[in-house]
């Protein structure tokens, strides 16, 4: 999970109610409650505290449960017709994004291959319930970041810049650096990101 700074977003409640909520979260997290944030800082502070409280409680659901609850069917990959897999994959991608979950580095997968990876692994992973009060908190799933040999090879082959490849070679001289190959698919630049689903 990654978090980026964000300015003031929404508030349907009045500031005194919001300040009371922030103080309650600070006490729950055993944080100092002396400081009095400005109105401009209040939304972001509440978002951070809500996120920390959620992380403290641990994962409570899975990506698949959240998608199914929002009406998205998840048939097994082998039961989807070839001409329907693209639309089903993008339905899942958009569904994940609507729950603040964004995919990264998928261009080395075909549509069926990516859907299979999601269906068999990613969607069954535990996750947190992120709500609208958490500012910019989001889940990012990077398909070349697990640290496995396969993911490392794919990262170096398809996604690493020349600078990153050079730095890798310096740090891990025993590793064989594959030649760069342009990814076979062009999906990543079209993937929804945080700004696509900003909630006001």
C-alpha positions in Angstrom: 0.0 0.0 0.0 1.2 3.4 -0.9 0.0 6.8 0.1 0.5 10.2 -1.6 -0.1 13.6 -0.1 -3.3 15.2 -1.0 -4.9 18.6 -0.2 -8.4 19.3 1.1 -11.1 17.1 -0.5 -14.6 17.0 1.0 -16.3 17.5 4.2 -20.0 17.1 4.7 -19.5 17.3 8.5 -18.7 20.5 10.3 -15.1 21.0 11.4 -15.8 20.5 15.1 -17.2 17.0 14.4 -14.1 16.3 12.2 -11.7 17.5 14.9 -13.5 15.2 17.5 -13.1 12.3 15.1 -9.4 13.1 14.7 -8.8 13.3 18.4 -10.6 9.9 18.9 -8.4 8.3 16.2 -5.3 9.8 17.8 -6.2 8.4 21.2 -7.0 5.0 19.7 -3.6 4.9 18.0 -1.9 6.2 21.1 -0.7 9.3 19.3 -0.2 12.8 20.9 -3.4 14.9 20.7 -1.9 18.3 21.6 -1.4 19.7 18.1 -4.4 21.5 16.6 -4.3 21.1 12.8 -5.5 23.9 10.5 -8.6 23.4 8.5 -6.4 22.9 5.4 -4.6 20.0 7.2 -7.6 18.4 8.8 -8.8 16.3 5.8 -5.4 14.8 5.1 -4.7 14.1 8.8 -8.0 12.3 9.2 -7.3 10.3 6.1 -3.9 9.2 7.4 -5.3 8.3 10.8 -8.1 6.3 9.4 -5.6 4.4 7.2 -3.3 3.7 10.1 -6.3 2.4 12.2 -7.3 0.1 9.3 -3.8 -1.2 8.9 -3.5 -1.9 12.7 -6.7 -4.0 12.5 -5.3 -6.1 9.7 -6.8 -7.2 6.3 -10.5 -7.9 6.5 -11.5 -9.0 3.0 -10.1 -10.1 -0.4 -10.2 -8.4 -3.8 -12.5 -11.1 -5.1 -15.0 -10.6 -2.4 -15.1 -6.8 -3.0 -15.6 -7.3 -6.7 -18.3 -9.9 -6.3 -20.1 -7.7 -3.7 -20.1 -4.9 -6.3 -21.8 -7.1 -8.9 -18.8 -8.3 -10.9 -18.8 -12.0 -11.8 -15.5 -13.8 -11.8 -15.8 -16.9 -14.0 -12.8 -19.3 -14.3 -10.5 -18.2 -17.1 -11.2 -21.4 -19.1 -14.9 -20.7 -19.1 -14.6 -17.3 -20.8 -14.9 -17.2 -24.6 -11.9 -15.9 -26.4 -13.7 -12.9 -27.8 -15.0 -12.0 -24.3 -11.8 -12.1 -22.3 -10.7 -8.6 -23.1 -14.0 -7.1 -21.9 -14.1 -9.2 -18.8 -10.5 -8.3 -17.9 -11.2 -4.6 -18.2 -14.4 -5.0 -16.1 -12.2 -6.4 -13.4 -9.5 -3.7 -13.8 -12.1 -1.0 -13.5 -13.7 -2.7 -10.6 -10.4 -2.9 -8.7 -9.8 0.7 -9.5 -13.2 1.7 -8.1 -12.0 0.1 -4.8 -8.7 2.1 -4.9 -6.7 -0.9 -6.2 -4.5 -0.2 -9.2 -2.4 -2.5 -11.4 1.2 -1.8 -12.5 3.5 -3.3 -15.1 1.1 -5.7 -17.0 2.3 -5.2 -20.6 4.2 -8.5 -20.6 0.9 -10.4 -20.1 -1.8 -11.1 -22.8 -5.4 -10.5 -21.7 -6.1 -14.2 -20.9 -2.7 -14.6 -19.1 -3.3 -11.5 -16.9 -6.9 -12.5 -16.1 -5.7 -16.0 -15.1 -3.0 -14.5 -12.9 -5.6 -12.2 -11.3 -8.2 -15.0 -10.9 -5.8 -17.6 -9.5 -3.6 -15.4 -7.3 -4.2 -11.7 -6.9 -7.9 -11.6 -6.3 -7.6 -14.1 -3.5 -5.1 -12.0 -1.6 -6.2 -10.4 1.7 -6.7 -6.7 1.5 -7.9 -3.7 3.5 -11.3 -1.9 3.4 -10.3 1.6 2.2 -13.0 4.1 2.5 -13.7 7.6 1.1 -12.4 9.3 4.3 -8.9 8.0 3.7 -7.7 10.6 1.3 -5.3 9.2 -1.2 -4.7 5.8 0.4 -4.6 3.1 -2.3 -3.4 -0.4 -3.0 -0.9 -0.9 -5.9 -0.3 -4.3 -7.4 3.0 -4.4 -9.3 3.4 -7.6 -11.3 7.2 -7.4 -11.3 7.9 -6.5 -7.7 7.6 -9.8 -5.8 11.3 -10.4 -5.7 11.0 -13.8 -7.4 13.5 -14.7 -10.1 10.8 -14.6 -12.7 9.6 -11.1 -11.7 13.1 -9.8 -11.5 13.9 -11.1 -14.9 10.7 -9.6 -16.4 11.4 -6.2 -14.7 14.9 -6.1 -16.1 13.8 -7.3 -19.5 10.7 -5.2 -20.1 10.5 -2.3 -17.7 13.9 -1.2 -16.3 15.4 1.9 -17.8 19.0 1.8 -19.0 20.0 3.6 -15.7 18.2 1.1 -13.6 19.8 -1.8 -15.5 23.2 -0.3 -15.1 22.6 0.3 -11.3 21.4 -3.3 -11.0 24.5 -4.7 -12.7 26.7 -2.7 -10.3 24.9 -3.9 -7.2 24.4 -7.5 -8.4 27.3 -8.3 -10.7 26.6 -12.0 -10.5 23.2 -11.6 -12.1 22.7 -12.0 -15.8 21.0 -8.9 -17.2 18.7 -9.9 -20.1 18.6 -7.8 -23.2 15.9 -5.2 -23.2 12.7 -6.2 -25.1 9.7 -3.9 -25.6 6.7 -5.5 -23.9 4.4 -7.4 -26.3 1.3 -5.5 -25.2 0.3 -1.9 -24.8 -2.0 -1.8 -21.7 -0.3 0.0 -18.9 -0.7 3.5 -20.3 -4.4 3.0 -20.4 -4.8 1.5 -16.9 -6.9 3.6 -14.5 -4.9 5.3 -11.8 -5.7 7.3 -8.6 -6.7 10.4 -10.5 -9.2 8.4 -12.6 -11.3 7.7 -9.5 -10.8 10.7 -7.3 -13.8 10.9 -4.9 -15.1 14.2 -3.9 
